[in-house]
Amino acid sequence: MKLSPLNPNYARLAATGWDTVQEALDLILSPAFVALLESAQEAAKAQSENQDGVAIIDLAGERLKVHASGARGGFRWRLECDDFLLLVGSPKREWTISVRYTSAGLWEHGVAALRKRVFNALRPYTVMRTPDCIRVTRADWCFDFYSPHFTKEFGPGLVTQTVCHSSTKSRERGSYDVHGRAGVGETLTVGSKAGLEVQVYDKVREITEQSGKTWLWALWAQNLGEAPWGNGKARDVWRLEIRLSKAFLKERNVRRPHELEATREMLIAEALFTRRLAVASKTDLNHWRWPLHPLWSAAYRARGANEMLPLGRKVTGRRDSLSARLVKQIAGSLRSAVVLGHGDFDVEKAQALVVQARCAMMEDPKHIAKVSAAQDRYSDVEDAR
């Protein structure tokens, strides 16, 4: 496969590494662990009628939130911290525990360190059925590129430059989504999460409008040796993400963590070649002979790079952001309540409702318990996620 000519000014690698890794664990749950989870889940249910309550438990030094509800897939219990999510099913099942290492956890600590923490937390409460007790069920590798050039060329026309393996269904051969202003593109997807998916999207916009992972900006600046966007918000950073499903990995006999690491370069190369963006030719109608797009070429050349060094724990400032958002919600609810009750807005009536709400809060017999529940819910709000 022909690559595009190397142009170091086209795209600069700002970060590369695992963004999501999910594993199944074949561990036998002890009766004491099951009792602990059931007790914590009941406590979480008692905190809220909306099934959004949590209870805090300590597993060998790891403080985890136990949610009031489980998760799809037959998981009875859902536990999490800012670095990983544990889903636990019936003790009668094999492979009854699933762990997902979060994006923030992977960028802050690395997958090996997180896996060690999970096993340390579970060791007093579980028994390995066999030493070979880990199976990879999902893995997403990503490249973050600083590329003002790609920002300028990204548009709906790129869909016609996608080239896919014949096994890819027609509806998965390239989709372009616009959610931004003035028709500016955000996402180009080739493939399917059920198998192999390659996606390129505006990472800065995704952070700003959805995930809030502004701590990545410092990582990019650190790896680029500068912040080319200046002192303000980052810009022109595009994520090229390769999502490897359980089915895709199993077909290639990649099931264990060491097998994933050993074959990573080959898996990335296969993804980039079989679900790719190409440079269109006006004279050659055979898409398979078109050269790999410069961004895909840059990723292919960087496929052997080591993961970026873990950042260590990051504080995000989300507490202030969430607090400001809640204040706006209170203001909106107060405005609606005044209009609903009186047909129009009136400042004095609004002030009266504030006093009424304060009295209702302080007279609530469950006030202390609800304060404690809120403290648990926001206990790790400042941690990067």
Residue pairs with C-beta under 8 A, 6 or more apart in sequence:
1 273
1 292
2 289
2 291
2 292
3 291
3 292
3 297
3 300
3 301
4 279
4 291
4 292
4 293
4 294
4 296
4 297
6 297
6 301
7 294
9 149
10 147
10 149
10 150
10 294
10 295
10 298
11 145
11 146
11 147
11 149
11 150
11 238
11 294
11 295
11 298
12 145
12 146
12 147
12 224
13 143
13 144
13 145
13 223
13 298
13 302
13 305
14 144
14 145
14 146
14 219
14 220
14 223
14 224
14 237
15 107
15 142
15 143
15 144
15 216
15 219
15 220
15 223
15 308
16 141
16 142
16 143
16 144
16 302
16 305
16 307
16 308
17 106
17 107
17 141
17 142
17 307
17 308
18 101
18 106
18 111
18 139
18 140
18 141
18 142
18 307
19 103
19 106
19 107
19 140
19 141
19 142
19 241
20 100
20 101
20 102
20 103
20 106
20 138
20 139
20 140
20 243
21 100
21 101
21 106
21 111
21 136
21 138
21 139
21 140
22 98
22 99
22 100
22 101
22 136
22 137
22 138
22 139
23 98
23 99
23 115
23 134
23 135
23 136
23 137
23 257
24 95
24 97
24 98
24 134
24 135
24 137
25 95
25 97
25 98
25 99
25 118
25 122
25 133
25 134
26 94
26 95
26 128
26 129
26 130
26 133
26 134
26 135
27 96
27 97
27 122
27 126
27 127
27 128
27 129
27 133
28 91
28 126
28 127
28 128
28 129
29 88
29 91
29 96
29 97
29 125
29 126
30 125
30 126
30 127
31 91
32 125
33 125
33 126
34 91
36 57
36 125
37 66
37 76
37 77
37 79
37 88
40 55
40 57
40 66
41 55
41 66
41 67
41 68
41 76
41 77
43 53
43 55
43 66
44 53
44 54
44 55
44 66
44 67
44 68
45 51
45 53
45 68
46 53
47 53
47 54
47 55
47 68
47 369
47 370
47 373
47 376
48 68
48 373
51 68
51 69
52 67
52 68
52 377
53 67
53 68
53 373
53 377
54 65
54 66
54 67
54 68
54 373
54 376
54 377
55 65
55 66
55 376
56 63
56 64
56 65
56 66
56 376
56 379
57 63
57 64
57 66
57 79
58 64
59 121
59 122
59 124
59 125
60 120
60 121
60 122
60 123
60 124
61 120
61 121
62 81
62 117
62 120
62 121
63 81
63 379
64 79
64 80
64 81
64 86
64 121
65 79
65 80
65 81
65 376
65 377
65 379
65 380
66 77
66 78
66 79
67 77
67 78
67 79
67 80
69 78
70 76
70 77
70 78
70 87
71 78
71 87
73 87
73 89
73 98
74 89
74 90
74 93
75 87
75 88
75 89
75 98
76 88
76 89
76 90
77 86
77 87
77 88
78 85
78 86
78 87
78 88
79 85
79 86
79 87
79 88
80 86
81 380
81 383
82 102
82 104
82 105
82 380
82 383
82 384
82 385
83 101
83 102
83 104
83 105
83 108
83 109
83 114
83 117
83 383
84 99
84 100
84 101
84 102
84 105
84 114
84 117
84 118
85 99
85 100
85 102
86 97
86 98
86 99
86 118
87 97
87 98
87 99
87 100
88 96
88 97
89 96
89 97
90 96
94 129
95 135
97 122
97 126
98 137
99 118
100 138
101 111
101 114
101 115
102 385
103 211
103 213
103 385
104 213
104 215
104 314
104 383
104 384
104 385
105 114
106 114
107 216
107 219
107 308
107 310
107 311
107 384
108 310
108 311
108 312
108 313
108 314
108 384
109 310
109 312
110 307
110 310
111 257
113 310
115 134
115 257
132 256
134 256
134 257
135 255
135 256
136 246
136 249
136 254
136 255
136 256
136 257
136 259
136 260
137 246
138 243
138 244
138 245
138 246
139 244
139 249
139 260
140 241
140 242
140 243
140 244
141 241
141 242
141 244
141 264
141 267
141 268
142 239
142 240
142 241
142 242
143 239
143 240
143 241
143 298
143 299
143 302
144 203
144 216
144 220
144 237
144 238
144 239
144 240
145 237
145 238
145 239
145 240
145 295
145 298
145 299
146 220
146 224
146 228
146 236
146 237
147 236
147 237
147 238
147 295
148 236
149 294
150 236
150 238
150 294
150 295
151 202
151 235
151 236
151 238
154 184
154 185
154 188
154 202
154 238
155 183
155 185
156 176
156 178
156 185
158 176
158 185
158 188
158 277
159 174
159 175
159 176
159 188
160 280
161 277
161 278
161 279
161 280
161 290
161 293
162 173
162 174
162 188
162 190
162 275
162 276
162 277
162 278
163 276
163 277
163 278
163 287
163 288
163 290
164 172
164 173
164 174
164 190
164 191
164 274
164 275
164 276
165 274
165 275
168 190
168 191
168 192
168 274
168 275
169 192
172 190
172 191
172 192
173 190
174 188
174 189
174 190
175 188
175 189
175 190
176 185
176 187
176 188
176 189
177 185
177 186
177 187
177 188
177 189
178 184
178 185
178 186
179 186
179 187
180 186
180 202
180 205
184 202
185 202
186 201
186 202
186 205
186 206
187 199
187 200
187 201
187 202
188 199
188 200
188 201
188 277
189 197
189 198
189 199
190 197
190 198
190 199
190 275
190 276
190 277
191 197
191 198
191 243
191 275
193 243
193 245
194 245
194 247
195 245
195 247
195 248
196 242
196 243
196 244
196 245
196 248
196 270
196 271
196 274
196 275
197 242
197 243
197 245
197 275
198 240
198 241
198 242
198 243
198 271
198 272
198 275
198 276
199 239
199 240
199 241
199 243
200 238
200 239
200 240
200 241
200 277
200 295
201 238
201 239
201 241
202 237
202 238
203 216
203 237
203 238
203 239
204 233
204 234
204 235
204 236
204 237
206 239
207 213
207 214
207 216
207 217
207 234
208 233
212 316
212 318
212 321
212 385
213 384
213 385
214 316
214 317
215 311
215 314
215 316
215 384
216 234
217 227
217 233
217 234
218 311
218 314
219 308
219 311
220 227
220 234
220 237
221 227
221 234
223 308
227 234
228 236
229 235
229 236
238 295
240 295
240 296
240 299
242 267
242 268
242 271
242 272
244 267
244 271
249 255
249 260
249 267
252 263
252 267
253 259
254 260
254 263
254 267
260 267
264 303
265 303
265 304
268 299
268 300
268 303
269 300
269 303
272 292
272 296
272 299
272 300
272 303
273 292
276 292
276 293
276 296
277 292
277 293
277 295
277 296
278 287
278 290
278 291
278 292
278 293
278 296
279 290
279 291
279 292
279 293
279 294
280 290
281 289
281 290
284 290
291 297
292 300
313 383
313 384
314 383
314 384
315 382
315 383
315 384
316 382
316 383
316 384
316 385
317 382
318 381
318 382
319 378
319 381
319 382
322 378
322 381
334 350
334 353
334 354
334 357
335 345
335 350
337 353
338 344
338 345
338 346
338 349
338 350
338 353
339 345
341 349
341 353
342 349
361 367
364 370
